[in-house]
Amino acid sequence: MAQARHDPAAVPDAVAHSNQVAARVLITEAEALFALARDLPPDFGAAIDAILAVQGRVILSGIGKSGHVARKIAATLASTGTPAFFVHAGEASHGDLGMVTPQDICLLLSNSGETVELRDMIAHCARFDIPLIGMSRDPASALMRAADYRLTIPDLPEACSIGMAPTTSTTLMLGLGDALAVALMEARKFQPEEFRAFHPGGKLGAQLTPVRQVMHGADRLPLVAEDAPMQDVILTMTAGGFGVAGVADAAGHLVGVVSDGDLRRNMDGIMGRRAGQVCSRHPVTVAPDLLAAEALAVINKNKIGVLFVCEGGRPVGILHLHDLLRIGVM
């Protein structure tokens, strides 16, 4: 049997076709999201209020691709201040319905709204008077008829070439789930510190770490008085290991910083001067509650390597660029 010959000219054609397909899919899904944004489900606001009112959790469920989306929405809600978890619809019929209590609210996802596996979840909500939010493209489906709040997504063509693979529909569900999570997040006035509590690991956790948890404390502060001779200033800079010395007034306020650059700029007769005569006045400082990512932005903006951390004008700590890199803020 003769082998097919490789045609080098066909490779660019294949790449071009793949790029066209990718662009078509992304444009189709983007236009669908714009359509959803222009015409949000009328029950969206009521669903937000209902979730805020419950004492329990948001229980999400679905089957197939809708189930995968439901699981992701549950994770996003839980990480942004709205207690939530995913219950597999099939497992729910075999005992996991016990996880769903009258204090909860259910959000069920089904593109068609006729998913058989969701029927027991729907019946359970009706039996125990558990609020039910339905998300589907068919407002007349069994799920949406049973729902107390209906989040209807636009009935738009799927992005695949045969119009059957869940693409546009799942993108719309995912987008609407993100909209729910962010609206709830803002309604709860969810703060960065709370977000960090749910994201302690990795780069995100490092960026959300407050400066006070990274800085060196008062016992490491390289400080001198304004009238300190430069010999003492240089010794303090060397002993501190940060390459700088802070200059404090009689009340303990930070009024200047002596850096290696200041030493070089004042070499002429420097040993006959005092700290207050050599230091750079009005130094850049940060507060201890500033986030590590924000402190790094201050360092980069001012092209410096060290920051004094102050409260009420008085230094309480010192932060080096390497401290931020060490915890993974980049």
Secondary structure as UniProt FT lines:
FT   TURN            8..9
FT   HELIX           10..38
FT   TURN            42..43
FT   HELIX           44..53
FT   STRAND          58..61
FT   HELIX           64..79
FT   TURN            80..81
FT   STRAND          84..86
FT   HELIX           89..92
FT   TURN            93..95
FT   HELIX           96..99
FT   TURN            102..103
FT   STRAND          105..109
FT   HELIX           116..118
FT   HELIX           119..127
FT   TURN            128..129
FT   STRAND          132..136
FT   TURN            139..140
FT   HELIX           142..146
FT   STRAND          149..152
FT   TURN            161..162
FT   HELIX           168..187
FT   TURN            188..189
FT   HELIX           192..198
FT   HELIX           202..207
FT   HELIX           211..213
FT   HELIX           218..220
FT   STRAND          223..225
FT   TURN            226..227
FT   HELIX           230..240
FT   STRAND          244..248
FT   TURN            250..251
FT   STRAND          254..259
FT   HELIX           260..265
FT   TURN            268..269
FT   HELIX           270..272
FT   HELIX           275..278
FT   STRAND          280..281
FT   STRAND          285..286
FT   TURN            288..289
FT   HELIX           292..302
FT   STRAND          306..311
FT   TURN            312..313
FT   STRAND          314..320
FT   HELIX           321..326
FT   TURN            327..328
//
